[in-house]
Amino acid sequence: MREILFELVYEGAYVRVSAIDPATNTEVRLVGDARLPESTLKANARRKLEYVLRRDGKLR
């Protein structure tokens, strides 16, 4: 997998996670429970980004 940029924004009991593939400028977002470990939130965002890249034919 390529480089992925992550942004986590905590809003009370929730966290908004953005994952960006700089090579294609593709971004996905998800909302998760702020009590979850950061590694879990990032892994979920990475999986969603990989799905979108495959769906759009940008990842082989």
C-alpha positions in Angstrom: 0.0 0.0 0.0 1.1 3.5 -0.7 1.5 6.4 1.8 -1.7 7.3 3.6 -2.3 10.6 5.4 -4.6 10.4 8.4 -6.5 13.2 10.3 -8.4 12.5 13.5 -10.8 15.1 14.8 -12.3 14.4 18.2 -15.8 15.7 18.8 -17.2 14.6 22.2 -17.9 10.9 22.2 -17.1 10.6 18.5 -14.0 11.0 16.3 -14.0 11.9 12.6 -11.2 10.1 10.7 -10.1 11.1 7.3 -7.7 9.0 5.2 -6.1 10.5 2.1 -4.1 8.9 -0.7 -1.8 11.7 -1.9 -1.0 10.0 -5.1 -4.6 10.1 -6.3 -6.0 12.8 -4.0 -8.7 10.4 -2.9 -10.1 11.0 0.5 -12.5 8.9 2.6 -14.1 9.8 6.0 -15.7 7.8 8.7 -17.0 8.5 12.2 -16.1 6.2 15.1 -16.3 5.9 18.8 -13.7 8.1 20.5 -13.1 5.3 23.0 -11.6 3.0 20.3 -7.8 2.9 20.0 -6.3 5.2 17.4 -4.8 2.1 15.6 -8.3 0.6 15.2 -9.7 3.8 13.8 -6.8 4.2 11.3 -7.1 0.6 10.2 -10.8 1.0 9.5 -10.1 4.2 7.5 -7.3 2.4 5.6 -9.5 -0.5 4.7 -12.3 1.9 3.5 -9.7 3.9 1.4 -8.4 0.7 -0.2 -11.9 -0.3 -1.0 -12.7 3.0 -2.7 -9.4 2.9 -4.6 -10.1 -0.6 -5.9 -13.6 0.3 -6.8 -12.5 3.3 -8.8 -9.6 1.3 -10.5 -6.9 3.4 -8.9 -5.4 0.5 -6.9 -4.3 -2.9 -8.4 
